[in-house]
Amino acid sequence: MLAINNQQRYFLFRDVVDMRKGIDGLSGLVRDHLKLNPLSGDVYLFFNRKRNQVKLLMWDRDGFALYYKRLERGTFELPKSNNTLLSSDILVCILQGIKLTSLNKRKRYFHAASVDTSAACTC
């Protein structure tokens, strides 16, 4: 089951993806282009050219899980930065259609040992 939380890592595949690809094709993209292990338990996001469809691929202990969402109207907005690692907050905003350029996060204390600073929001 997919639960979006800050304990998991979320990777964005920035190239356009043919949404006819299934689990094998998407996990091949993770291995070949992102140079990551699709069996790690991380979540990988793939968007089509129009950005009105998204697939999320995740290894779930005993097999792959593939989640798919198609918007009937509108598009998904992607972060402007070239980072492939997304925070859980940004992922929720993308999936809910919140405009990323209008986000203005307040400063918060984060313990260095408990947070991966590479996933910080730089929209």
C-alpha positions as CSV (number, residue, x, y, z in Angstrom):
1,M,0.0,0.0,0.0
2,L,1.2,3.5,-0.8
3,A,1.4,5.9,2.1
4,I,3.1,9.2,1.6
5,N,5.3,10.0,4.5
6,N,8.7,11.5,5.2
7,Q,10.3,8.2,6.0
8,Q,10.4,7.2,2.4
9,R,12.3,8.6,-0.6
10,Y,10.5,9.8,-3.7
11,F,12.4,10.1,-7.0
12,L,11.1,12.0,-10.0
13,F,11.9,10.7,-13.5
14,R,12.2,13.9,-15.4
15,D,12.0,12.6,-19.0
16,V,8.7,12.0,-20.7
17,V,7.4,8.4,-20.3
18,D,5.1,6.4,-22.5
19,M,2.2,5.6,-20.1
20,R,1.8,2.2,-21.9
21,K,4.9,1.0,-20.0
22,G,4.2,-1.4,-17.2
23,I,6.1,-2.5,-14.2
24,D,9.0,-4.1,-16.1
25,G,9.5,-1.1,-18.4
26,L,9.4,1.4,-15.6
27,S,11.7,-0.5,-13.4
28,G,14.1,-0.7,-16.4
29,L,14.1,3.1,-16.6
30,V,14.9,3.3,-12.9
31,R,17.9,0.9,-13.3
32,D,19.2,2.2,-16.6
33,H,18.5,6.0,-16.5
34,L,18.4,6.9,-12.8
35,K,21.0,4.2,-11.9
36,L,19.0,3.3,-8.8
37,N,17.7,-0.1,-7.5
38,P,13.9,-0.4,-8.1
39,L,13.8,-3.0,-5.3
40,S,14.9,-0.5,-2.7
41,G,11.4,0.4,-1.5
42,D,11.7,4.0,-2.8
43,V,8.9,5.4,-4.9
44,Y,9.5,6.5,-8.5
45,L,7.3,9.0,-10.3
46,F,6.8,9.0,-14.1
47,F,4.8,11.6,-16.1
48,N,3.6,11.6,-19.7
49,R,4.2,14.4,-22.2
50,K,1.0,16.3,-21.4
51,R,1.6,15.9,-17.7
52,N,-2.0,14.8,-17.1
53,Q,-1.0,11.3,-16.1
54,V,1.4,10.0,-13.5
55,K,2.5,6.5,-12.5
56,L,4.2,5.7,-9.1
57,L,6.3,2.6,-8.9
58,M,7.3,1.0,-5.6
59,W,8.6,-2.3,-4.4
60,D,6.3,-3.5,-1.6
61,R,8.1,-6.3,0.3
62,D,7.0,-9.1,-1.9
63,G,6.3,-7.5,-5.3
64,F,5.9,-4.3,-7.2
65,A,3.0,-1.9,-6.7
66,L,2.0,0.5,-9.5
67,Y,-0.2,3.4,-8.9
68,Y,-1.7,5.4,-11.8
69,K,-3.6,8.7,-11.8
70,R,-5.1,10.4,-14.8
71,L,-6.5,13.9,-14.5
72,E,-9.7,14.7,-16.3
73,R,-8.8,18.4,-16.5
74,G,-5.6,20.2,-15.8
75,T,-1.9,19.1,-15.5
76,F,0.6,18.2,-12.8
77,E,3.2,20.9,-12.1
78,L,6.8,19.7,-11.7
79,P,9.4,21.5,-9.5
80,K,11.6,23.9,-11.4
81,S,14.8,22.6,-9.8
82,N,16.7,19.7,-11.5
83,N,16.6,17.5,-8.4
84,T,15.2,14.1,-8.8
85,L,14.7,13.6,-5.1
86,L,11.4,15.0,-3.8
87,S,10.2,15.6,-0.3
88,S,6.9,14.1,0.8
89,D,5.4,17.6,1.1
90,I,6.2,18.4,-2.5
91,L,4.8,15.1,-3.7
92,V,1.5,15.7,-2.0
93,C,1.4,19.2,-3.5
94,I,2.0,17.8,-7.0
95,L,-0.7,15.1,-6.6
96,Q,-3.2,17.6,-5.2
97,G,-2.6,20.2,-7.9
98,I,-1.2,22.9,-5.6
99,K,0.9,25.5,-7.5
100,L,4.5,24.9,-6.5
101,T,5.7,28.4,-7.3
102,S,3.2,29.9,-4.8
103,L,4.5,27.7,-1.9
104,N,6.1,29.7,0.8
105,K,7.3,27.4,3.6
106,R,8.1,28.8,7.0
107,K,11.4,28.0,8.6
108,R,11.4,25.0,10.9
109,Y,14.0,23.2,13.0
110,F,15.2,19.9,11.6
111,H,17.6,17.6,13.5
112,A,20.4,16.8,11.0
113,A,20.4,13.1,11.9
114,S,16.7,12.7,11.2
115,V,16.3,14.5,7.9
116,D,17.8,14.1,4.5
117,T,18.6,17.7,3.6
118,S,19.0,16.7,-0.1
119,A,15.2,16.3,-0.2
120,A,14.6,19.9,0.9
121,C,12.1,22.0,-1.1
122,T,13.7,24.2,-3.7
123,C,10.8,24.8,-6.0
